[in-house]
Amino acid sequence: MPAMDRTAPAPAAAARSPPIDQRSFRAALGRFVTGVTVVTALDGAGGPVGLTVNSFNSVSLDPPLILWSIDRRGSFFDAFAACERFAVNVLSVGQKDLAARFAGAPNGRFDGVAAEPGLDGIPLLQNCIAWFECRTRQRFDGGDHLILVGLVERFAQSPGQELLYFAGSYGAATAL
């Protein structure tokens, strides 16, 4: 069998992918179960900002790195794109209303929400099952999203059951 030339360009027909229906693509992505987090930071004026995120993921143990992504069209994009610190608050199954609040209208998200200041005053939401306080290490272009990589500087965890997101609905895990 002849050796394959890995430097040869792909045939023109293979280089053009058919267009992807975004609604169907989003629905297919929703078939992957994720945890639910609220990412918090301070805006340029020192006010708290936060949003519900399910794009949270671990990257590395050494150094301790995590990542998440934010929609470039989102209300708090500018604040998070510029922040030097942020916190990832991993929600428990009892915090479904908190997830909905931070996914909804941008005004008043912190009104009446139990939080305490973390490093540099970044809000840490109470009653979460884990917290990761991070310094922004890198930012990457991710199409219509910005990918933020954070160096974890401090973390904590508490007992409890995680809140999950699947096919557009919140839920909880059951043991097999």
Z-matrix of the N, CA and C atoms (Angstrom, degrees):
N
C 1 1.441
C 2 1.528 1 107.59
N 3 1.354 2 118.45 1 131.09
C 4 1.454 3 120.15 2 -178.46
C 5 1.524 4 110.81 3 -69.53
N 6 1.333 5 116.10 4 150.23
C 7 1.462 6 122.09 5 177.81
C 8 1.524 7 109.88 6 -67.07
N 9 1.326 8 115.99 7 143.43
C 10 1.451 9 120.90 8 -179.97
C 11 1.522 10 109.39 9 -83.85
N 12 1.328 11 117.16 10 132.89
C 13 1.460 12 121.52 11 177.26
C 14 1.518 13 108.50 12 -84.47
N 15 1.341 14 117.29 13 104.32
C 16 1.467 15 122.06 14 -176.56
C 17 1.522 16 112.54 15 -76.99
N 18 1.314 17 118.60 16 -6.98
C 19 1.459 18 120.78 17 179.63
C 20 1.518 19 111.88 18 -96.17
N 21 1.316 20 117.40 19 -9.61
C 22 1.467 21 120.14 20 -178.90
C 23 1.514 22 110.02 21 -70.25
N 24 1.325 23 118.26 22 140.21
C 25 1.464 24 120.36 23 178.62
C 26 1.525 25 110.50 24 -67.88
N 27 1.326 26 115.29 25 153.62
C 28 1.463 27 121.05 26 178.49
C 29 1.518 28 108.65 27 -69.54
N 30 1.327 29 117.31 28 149.37
C 31 1.464 30 119.20 29 175.89
C 32 1.524 31 110.15 30 -57.75
N 33 1.329 32 116.56 31 148.87
C 34 1.462 33 121.58 32 -176.31
C 35 1.526 34 111.92 33 -56.82
N 36 1.308 35 118.30 34 -39.44
C 37 1.461 36 120.88 35 -178.68
C 38 1.521 37 110.78 36 -64.47
N 39 1.330 38 117.93 37 -36.95
C 40 1.456 39 121.31 38 -179.24
C 41 1.527 40 111.32 39 -75.90
N 42 1.301 41 118.49 40 -23.66
C 43 1.460 42 121.63 41 -177.72
C 44 1.520 43 111.60 42 -73.88
N 45 1.318 44 118.41 43 -24.03
C 46 1.467 45 121.24 44 -179.25
C 47 1.523 46 109.14 45 -99.02
N 48 1.318 47 115.88 46 113.59
C 49 1.459 48 119.91 47 175.73
C 50 1.510 49 109.24 48 -86.40
N 51 1.315 50 117.00 49 148.28
C 52 1.465 51 118.56 50 175.67
C 53 1.532 52 108.92 51 -66.51
N 54 1.323 53 117.21 52 152.54
C 55 1.462 54 118.92 53 178.95
C 56 1.526 55 110.40 54 -62.84
N 57 1.319 56 115.98 55 146.87
C 58 1.463 57 122.02 56 -179.61
C 59 1.516 58 108.76 57 -102.95
N 60 1.320 59 115.98 58 130.48
C 61 1.458 60 121.02 59 174.69
C 62 1.531 61 107.94 60 -71.63
N 63 1.332 62 117.14 61 115.40
C 64 1.460 63 121.02 62 -173.73
C 65 1.525 64 112.81 63 -63.88
N 66 1.319 65 118.00 64 -36.84
C 67 1.466 66 120.34 65 -179.94
C 68 1.530 67 110.04 66 -64.00
N 69 1.330 68 116.46 67 -45.38
C 70 1.469 69 120.31 68 179.05
C 71 1.522 70 111.10 69 -66.60
N 72 1.330 71 117.06 70 -39.05
C 73 1.461 72 121.48 71 178.30
C 74 1.527 73 110.38 72 -61.58
N 75 1.327 74 115.90 73 -46.06
C 76 1.469 75 120.31 74 178.90
C 77 1.530 76 110.55 75 -61.42
N 78 1.324 77 117.40 76 -41.84
C 79 1.467 78 121.19 77 178.77
C 80 1.526 79 111.03 78 -63.04
N 81 1.323 80 116.83 79 -40.43
C 82 1.473 81 120.27 80 178.41
C 83 1.525 82 110.60 81 -65.85
N 84 1.329 83 117.84 82 -40.87
C 85 1.465 84 120.87 83 176.84
C 86 1.526 85 111.01 84 -62.15
N 87 1.325 86 115.89 85 -34.84
C 88 1.457 87 121.12 86 179.20
C 89 1.514 88 113.97 87 -66.55
N 90 1.318 89 118.29 88 -10.02
C 91 1.458 90 122.14 89 177.33
C 92 1.528 91 112.00 90 -78.79
N 93 1.332 92 116.21 91 -4.88
C 94 1.463 93 121.41 92 176.62
C 95 1.525 94 108.24 93 -96.97
N 96 1.319 95 117.35 94 120.36
C 97 1.461 96 121.69 95 -179.97
C 98 1.525 97 109.42 96 -70.26
N 99 1.331 98 115.90 97 132.89
C 100 1.463 99 120.57 98 176.29
C 101 1.514 100 109.58 99 -128.97
N 102 1.318 101 114.94 100 160.89
C 103 1.450 102 120.48 101 168.88
C 104 1.519 103 108.19 102 -78.92
N 105 1.322 104 116.31 103 170.95
C 106 1.455 105 121.70 104 -179.06
C 107 1.523 106 108.71 105 -121.74
N 108 1.315 107 115.34 106 130.78
C 109 1.462 108 121.34 107 179.22
C 110 1.521 109 109.72 108 -128.50
N 111 1.313 110 115.26 109 161.77
C 112 1.461 111 121.83 110 165.72
C 113 1.520 112 105.29 111 -119.59
N 114 1.330 113 115.94 112 121.36
C 115 1.458 114 120.96 113 177.44
C 116 1.523 115 106.96 114 -94.38
N 117 1.329 116 116.00 115 132.15
C 118 1.457 117 121.85 116 -178.11
C 119 1.521 118 110.63 117 -123.63
N 120 1.320 119 115.16 118 154.16
C 121 1.472 120 121.92 119 177.81
C 122 1.526 121 106.84 120 -161.63
N 123 1.315 122 115.37 121 -174.16
C 124 1.457 123 121.99 122 173.47
C 125 1.518 124 107.70 123 -115.85
N 126 1.335 125 116.31 124 139.31
C 127 1.464 126 119.50 125 177.10
C 128 1.529 127 109.88 126 -79.91
N 129 1.322 128 117.24 127 -179.24
C 130 1.455 129 122.33 128 -177.16
C 131 1.518 130 114.07 129 -58.87
N 132 1.330 131 117.50 130 -25.30
C 133 1.463 132 122.27 131 179.15
C 134 1.522 133 112.09 132 -92.89
N 135 1.337 134 117.84 133 1.68
C 136 1.457 135 122.09 134 179.01
C 137 1.514 136 114.45 135 87.36
N 138 1.338 137 117.44 136 8.53
C 139 1.462 138 121.14 137 177.60
C 140 1.517 139 111.45 138 -86.24
N 141 1.340 140 116.74 139 150.91
C 142 1.465 141 119.46 140 -179.06
C 143 1.523 142 112.17 141 -73.14
N 144 1.316 143 116.34 142 140.60
C 145 1.460 144 123.65 143 172.57
C 146 1.526 145 107.52 144 -130.59
N 147 1.315 146 115.70 145 150.38
C 148 1.452 147 119.44 146 179.16
C 149 1.509 148 111.23 147 -162.40
N 150 1.322 149 115.51 148 151.97
C 151 1.455 150 120.53 149 177.85
C 152 1.512 151 110.42 150 -151.55
N 153 1.335 152 114.73 151 151.25
C 154 1.458 153 121.68 152 177.32
C 155 1.519 154 108.67 153 -75.55
N 156 1.332 155 115.29 154 132.69
C 157 1.467 156 121.63 155 -175.22
C 158 1.523 157 108.84 156 -137.89
N 159 1.331 158 116.83 157 133.40
C 160 1.464 159 119.24 158 171.91
C 161 1.530 160 110.90 159 -117.82
N 162 1.336 161 116.55 160 10.76
C 163 1.473 162 120.55 161 178.76
C 164 1.522 163 112.05 162 -93.58
N 165 1.312 164 117.79 163 20.26
C 166 1.462 165 123.51 164 -179.74
C 167 1.529 166 110.19 165 -75.37
N 168 1.364 167 115.88 166 140.58
C 169 1.460 168 119.97 167 -179.42
C 170 1.521 169 110.16 168 -156.92
N 171 1.312 170 116.00 169 150.42
C 172 1.467 171 120.34 170 172.41
C 173 1.522 172 108.80 171 -79.12
N 174 1.336 173 115.65 172 150.90
C 175 1.462 174 120.95 173 179.48
C 176 1.522 175 110.51 174 -121.54
N 177 1.332 176 116.83 175 -49.52
C 178 1.458 177 120.23 176 -172.16
C 179 1.523 178 110.26 177 -151.61
N 180 1.336 179 115.86 178 146.67
C 181 1.464 180 120.77 179 172.97
C 182 1.524 181 111.53 180 -89.34
N 183 1.320 182 117.36 181 -30.80
C 184 1.462 183 121.73 182 -177.24
C 185 1.521 184 109.92 183 -138.37
N 186 1.323 185 117.82 184 95.90
C 187 1.467 186 127.26 185 3.47
C 188 1.523 187 110.58 186 -77.22
N 189 1.347 188 116.86 187 163.49
C 190 1.464 189 119.68 188 -179.57
C 191 1.530 190 110.78 189 -74.16
N 192 1.336 191 116.30 190 106.83
C 193 1.461 192 122.10 191 -176.97
C 194 1.524 193 111.01 192 -124.92
N 195 1.335 194 115.37 193 143.01
C 196 1.465 195 122.16 194 172.63
C 197 1.525 196 107.26 195 -129.49
N 198 1.334 197 116.31 196 168.98
C 199 1.463 198 119.37 197 173.67
C 200 1.507 199 110.05 198 -142.88
N 201 1.308 200 114.75 199 160.27
C 202 1.456 201 123.39 200 172.43
C 203 1.518 202 106.88 201 -156.82
N 204 1.328 203 117.02 202 167.63
C 205 1.464 204 118.88 203 -179.71
C 206 1.513 205 110.52 204 -132.89
N 207 1.333 206 114.86 205 152.97
C 208 1.460 207 122.15 206 -178.83
C 209 1.527 208 109.50 207 -128.56
N 210 1.311 209 115.29 208 138.14
C 211 1.459 210 122.75 209 177.97
C 212 1.530 211 108.95 210 -66.66
N 213 1.295 212 116.60 211 130.38
C 214 1.473 213 121.36 212 -179.41
C 215 1.529 214 112.21 213 -64.13
N 216 1.339 215 117.67 214 -19.69
C 217 1.465 216 121.16 215 -179.61
C 218 1.516 217 112.09 216 -92.46
N 219 1.327 218 118.05 217 0.22
C 220 1.461 219 121.93 218 -175.88
C 221 1.519 220 113.45 219 -70.93
N 222 1.333 221 114.66 220 156.36
C 223 1.470 222 121.77 221 -177.89
C 224 1.519 223 113.63 222 -57.80
N 225 1.315 224 117.51 223 -35.52
C 226 1.460 225 120.42 224 -174.67
C 227 1.520 226 112.79 225 -108.68
N 228 1.326 227 116.46 226 20.08
C 229 1.463 228 119.15 227 -177.64
C 230 1.526 229 111.96 228 -55.26
N 231 1.319 230 117.82 229 -49.43
C 232 1.468 231 120.38 230 -176.51
C 233 1.520 232 111.81 231 -59.42
N 234 1.339 233 117.32 232 -41.32
C 235 1.463 234 120.80 233 -179.41
C 236 1.531 235 111.05 234 -64.19
N 237 1.328 236 117.04 235 -46.16
C 238 1.458 237 119.44 236 -178.66
C 239 1.525 238 112.15 237 -73.64
N 240 1.320 239 118.00 238 -33.48
C 241 1.466 240 120.78 239 178.95
C 242 1.521 241 110.87 240 -64.71
N 243 1.332 242 117.09 241 -28.31
C 244 1.459 243 121.18 242 -177.61
C 245 1.530 244 113.57 243 -99.63
N 246 1.327 245 118.60 244 -12.61
C 247 1.466 246 120.15 245 -172.33
C 248 1.528 247 111.75 246 -66.87
N 249 1.317 248 113.66 247 144.59
C 250 1.468 249 120.22 248 175.66
C 251 1.520 250 111.52 249 -93.69
N 252 1.330 251 116.46 250 -19.47
C 253 1.463 252 122.00 251 178.97
C 254 1.527 253 109.04 252 -136.78
N 255 1.312 254 115.40 253 151.65
C 256 1.462 255 121.73 254 172.34
C 257 1.520 256 107.94 255 -154.92
N 258 1.326 257 115.25 256 164.28
C 259 1.468 258 121.34 257 176.03
C 260 1.516 259 108.37 258 -126.62
N 261 1.327 260 115.25 259 141.33
C 262 1.456 261 121.99 260 174.27
C 263 1.520 262 106.40 261 -107.25
N 264 1.327 263 116.05 262 118.60
C 265 1.454 264 123.70 263 -179.55
C 266 1.527 265 107.59 264 -105.06
N 267 1.321 266 118.28 265 112.67
C 268 1.460 267 122.81 266 -177.97
C 269 1.528 268 108.36 267 -86.33
N 270 1.332 269 116.35 268 118.53
C 271 1.453 270 121.33 269 -172.30
C 272 1.525 271 113.40 270 -81.19
N 273 1.330 272 113.95 271 147.61
C 274 1.461 273 121.13 272 174.77
C 275 1.523 274 109.25 273 -91.05
N 276 1.314 275 116.24 274 165.67
C 277 1.460 276 121.58 275 -177.06
C 278 1.531 277 111.40 276 -58.61
N 279 1.324 278 118.10 277 -27.27
C 280 1.461 279 121.75 278 178.98
C 281 1.520 280 113.87 279 -79.59
N 282 1.327 281 118.11 280 1.75
C 283 1.462 282 121.22 281 -176.47
C 284 1.531 283 113.13 282 -109.58
N 285 1.310 284 116.54 283 28.41
C 286 1.469 285 121.33 284 178.51
C 287 1.529 286 110.87 285 -57.95
N 288 1.334 287 118.06 286 -41.34
C 289 1.465 288 121.29 287 179.60
C 290 1.523 289 111.14 288 -63.93
N 291 1.327 290 117.11 289 -35.52
C 292 1.465 291 121.20 290 177.56
C 293 1.529 292 110.31 291 -66.71
N 294 1.320 293 116.89 292 -40.41
C 295 1.470 294 120.72 293 176.82
C 296 1.522 295 109.87 294 -60.84
N 297 1.324 296 116.95 295 -44.84
C 298 1.467 297 120.95 296 179.82
C 299 1.525 298 111.03 297 -65.50
N 300 1.311 299 118.17 298 -39.39
C 301 1.470 300 122.14 299 179.29
C 302 1.522 301 111.08 300 -60.76
N 303 1.332 302 116.94 301 -46.32
C 304 1.468 303 120.64 302 -176.24
C 305 1.531 304 112.07 303 -80.79
N 306 1.321 305 117.35 304 -6.29
C 307 1.464 306 121.62 305 173.61
C 308 1.527 307 110.96 306 -97.49
N 309 1.334 308 117.22 307 -10.24
C 310 1.454 309 121.96 308 -174.62
C 311 1.519 310 113.68 309 -92.95
N 312 1.328 311 114.74 310 -146.84
C 313 1.468 312 121.97 311 -177.89
C 314 1.530 313 110.56 312 -55.94
N 315 1.330 314 117.62 313 139.65
C 316 1.463 315 120.55 314 -173.86
C 317 1.525 316 115.33 315 -69.49
N 318 1.317 317 118.85 316 -24.80
C 319 1.466 318 120.86 317 -176.86
C 320 1.517 319 111.87 318 -82.75
N 321 1.329 320 116.44 319 139.16
C 322 1.453 321 122.24 320 174.21
C 323 1.506 322 116.29 321 74.74
N 324 1.299 323 118.06 322 18.30
C 325 1.473 324 119.77 323 -177.42
C 326 1.522 325 112.41 324 -61.51
N 327 1.326 326 118.07 325 -32.71
C 328 1.465 327 120.63 326 -177.58
C 329 1.527 328 112.92 327 -93.27
N 330 1.331 329 118.47 328 -3.71
C 331 1.465 330 121.16 329 -179.25
C 332 1.520 331 110.53 330 -59.83
N 333 1.338 332 116.35 331 118.56
C 334 1.458 333 121.63 332 177.84
C 335 1.514 334 115.32 333 73.73
N 336 1.328 335 118.10 334 7.57
C 337 1.458 336 121.47 335 -179.41
C 338 1.531 337 109.63 336 -89.16
N 339 1.325 338 116.40 337 129.37
C 340 1.462 339 121.49 338 178.65
C 341 1.526 340 109.55 339 -73.57
N 342 1.333 341 114.95 340 114.91
C 343 1.472 342 120.85 341 179.57
C 344 1.521 343 108.47 342 -145.27
N 345 1.311 344 114.68 343 156.52
C 346 1.469 345 120.41 344 175.20
C 347 1.513 346 108.17 345 -131.46
N 348 1.325 347 116.87 346 153.83
C 349 1.468 348 118.94 347 -178.10
C 350 1.527 349 111.77 348 -73.96
N 351 1.342 350 114.86 349 133.15
C 352 1.458 351 121.10 350 173.91
C 353 1.527 352 108.62 351 -99.12
N 354 1.312 353 116.71 352 -152.63
C 355 1.467 354 121.61 353 179.09
C 356 1.527 355 109.64 354 -56.54
N 357 1.307 356 116.28 355 132.69
C 358 1.476 357 123.36 356 -179.04
C 359 1.523 358 113.00 357 55.29
N 360 1.338 359 118.21 358 23.07
C 361 1.452 360 121.95 359 175.81
C 362 1.515 361 115.68 360 83.48
N 363 1.338 362 117.70 361 6.35
C 364 1.467 363 120.11 362 179.21
C 365 1.535 364 108.35 363 -63.58
N 366 1.341 365 118.41 364 129.69
C 367 1.466 366 120.25 365 -177.94
C 368 1.527 367 113.05 366 -65.00
N 369 1.336 368 114.23 367 132.27
C 370 1.463 369 122.23 368 171.90
C 371 1.522 370 106.53 369 -111.79
N 372 1.317 371 116.88 370 119.51
C 373 1.452 372 121.16 371 -178.46
C 374 1.523 373 110.21 372 -74.79
N 375 1.315 374 116.31 373 136.87
C 376 1.463 375 120.77 374 -178.88
C 377 1.518 376 110.99 375 -78.00
N 378 1.329 377 114.82 376 156.07
C 379 1.469 378 124.25 377 176.41
C 380 1.526 379 114.17 378 70.60
N 381 1.318 380 117.69 379 17.81
C 382 1.465 381 120.77 380 174.05
C 383 1.522 382 109.20 381 -80.95
N 384 1.334 383 116.81 382 163.57
C 385 1.465 384 118.90 383 179.16
C 386 1.522 385 112.68 384 -91.73
N 387 1.344 386 116.82 385 -11.72
C 388 1.472 387 120.62 386 173.98
C 389 1.528 388 108.61 387 -162.34
N 390 1.320 389 115.01 388 153.23
C 391 1.458 390 123.02 389 176.33
C 392 1.517 391 107.85 390 -136.23
N 393 1.314 392 115.34 391 141.32
C 394 1.464 393 121.73 392 175.61
C 395 1.522 394 106.91 393 -130.55
N 396 1.331 395 116.42 394 115.48
C 397 1.460 396 121.58 395 177.97
C 398 1.524 397 107.22 396 -97.91
N 399 1.323 398 116.00 397 124.09
C 400 1.462 399 120.74 398 -168.52
C 401 1.524 400 112.95 399 -128.93
N 402 1.305 401 114.12 400 152.52
C 403 1.459 402 122.53 401 166.41
C 404 1.524 403 105.98 402 -103.73
N 405 1.331 404 116.32 403 132.52
C 406 1.463 405 119.47 404 179.97
C 407 1.513 406 108.71 405 -64.62
N 408 1.306 407 116.26 406 122.52
C 409 1.466 408 121.21 407 -178.16
C 410 1.516 409 112.11 408 -101.43
N 411 1.338 410 116.87 409 -41.73
C 412 1.468 411 120.46 410 -179.37
C 413 1.512 412 109.80 411 -148.46
N 414 1.329 413 114.11 412 154.95
C 415 1.459 414 122.35 413 174.36
C 416 1.524 415 107.09 414 -127.92
N 417 1.330 416 116.17 415 135.86
C 418 1.464 417 120.98 416 -179.61
C 419 1.521 418 109.87 417 -129.18
N 420 1.332 419 115.33 418 143.64
C 421 1.443 420 120.56 419 172.91
C 422 1.517 421 108.48 420 -68.16
N 423 1.319 422 116.46 421 130.33
C 424 1.453 423 121.12 422 177.67
C 425 1.520 424 110.45 423 -131.78
N 426 1.327 425 116.61 424 48.67
C 427 1.470 426 119.79 425 -178.81
C 428 1.509 427 110.73 426 69.40
N 429 1.337 428 117.07 427 -120.34
C 430 1.455 429 119.39 428 -179.79
C 431 1.535 430 111.87 429 -81.43
N 432 1.321 431 117.54 430 4.52
C 433 1.459 432 123.01 431 176.18
C 434 1.531 433 110.32 432 -123.26
N 435 1.315 434 115.04 433 159.24
C 436 1.460 435 123.00 434 170.48
C 437 1.519 436 106.40 435 -109.41
N 438 1.325 437 116.97 436 130.55
C 439 1.461 438 122.35 437 179.19
C 440 1.517 439 107.89 438 -97.28
N 441 1.326 440 116.34 439 124.67
C 442 1.462 441 121.79 440 178.54
C 443 1.520 442 109.31 441 -110.38
N 444 1.318 443 116.18 442 128.31
C 445 1.456 444 122.27 443 175.35
C 446 1.517 445 106.79 444 -105.26
N 447 1.321 446 115.88 445 128.72
C 448 1.458 447 120.75 446 -178.92
C 449 1.512 448 111.95 447 -116.33
N 450 1.322 449 114.70 448 138.51
C 451 1.464 450 121.88 449 171.84
C 452 1.523 451 106.45 450 -86.34
N 453 1.322 452 117.28 451 117.54
C 454 1.459 453 121.26 452 -178.31
C 455 1.529 454 108.14 453 -73.53
N 456 1.335 455 115.11 454 121.19
C 457 1.463 456 120.81 455 179.56
C 458 1.527 457 112.12 456 -101.75
N 459 1.325 458 115.19 457 -25.60
C 460 1.461 459 120.00 458 178.56
C 461 1.518 460 107.60 459 -158.16
N 462 1.324 461 117.03 460 146.21
C 463 1.459 462 121.03 461 178.20
C 464 1.512 463 109.00 462 -149.00
N 465 1.319 464 115.86 463 163.47
C 466 1.460 465 122.21 464 175.85
C 467 1.521 466 107.10 465 -151.91
N 468 1.321 467 114.83 466 161.85
C 469 1.453 468 119.85 467 176.52
C 470 1.513 469 109.84 468 -143.23
N 471 1.322 470 115.98 469 154.69
C 472 1.455 471 123.30 470 179.01
C 473 1.520 472 108.11 471 -134.93
N 474 1.330 473 116.70 472 156.12
C 475 1.463 474 117.86 473 176.78
C 476 1.526 475 110.40 474 -68.09
N 477 1.294 476 115.81 475 156.52
C 478 1.454 477 120.64 476 177.53
C 479 1.512 478 110.77 477 148.03
N 480 1.308 479 115.54 478 170.84
C 481 1.456 480 121.39 479 179.65
C 482 1.522 481 109.13 480 -100.38
N 483 1.322 482 115.77 481 137.79
C 484 1.467 483 121.77 482 -176.27
C 485 1.519 484 112.07 483 -76.37
N 486 1.332 485 115.51 484 147.15
C 487 1.456 486 122.25 485 172.13
C 488 1.519 487 107.37 486 -84.84
N 489 1.325 488 116.90 487 132.20
C 490 1.460 489 121.63 488 -178.90
C 491 1.525 490 110.59 489 -115.28
N 492 1.330 491 114.96 490 159.69
C 493 1.464 492 121.86 491 177.53
C 494 1.517 493 108.17 492 -130.60
N 495 1.344 494 115.29 493 128.48
C 496 1.467 495 120.47 494 -177.90
C 497 1.520 496 109.16 495 -151.22
N 498 1.317 497 117.01 496 126.71
C 499 1.459 498 123.87 497 174.86
C 500 1.526 499 112.53 498 51.55
N 501 1.336 500 115.77 499 41.05
C 502 1.458 501 120.78 500 175.60
C 503 1.519 502 115.88 501 83.91
N 504 1.335 503 117.95 502 7.93
C 505 1.459 504 121.28 503 -178.79
C 506 1.516 505 110.63 504 -133.26
N 507 1.339 506 114.86 505 153.14
C 508 1.453 507 121.68 506 175.22
C 509 1.521 508 109.02 507 -87.00
N 510 1.333 509 115.72 508 152.52
C 511 1.461 510 119.80 509 178.45
C 512 1.505 511 110.21 510 -163.99
N 513 1.312 512 115.70 511 -170.72
C 514 1.446 513 123.41 512 179.81
C 515 1.521 514 108.63 513 -135.34
N 516 1.308 515 116.11 514 154.37
C 517 1.457 516 121.43 515 -179.60
C 518 1.532 517 109.90 516 -79.53
N 519 1.309 518 115.52 517 150.37
C 520 1.446 519 120.99 518 171.22
C 521 1.517 520 107.97 519 -122.62
N 522 1.305 521 116.71 520 143.59
C 523 1.460 522 120.69 521 -178.99
C 524 1.529 523 110.28 522 -70.66
N 525 1.333 524 115.96 523 146.60
C 526 1.462 525 120.62 524 177.47
C 527 1.509 526 110.71 525 -84.94
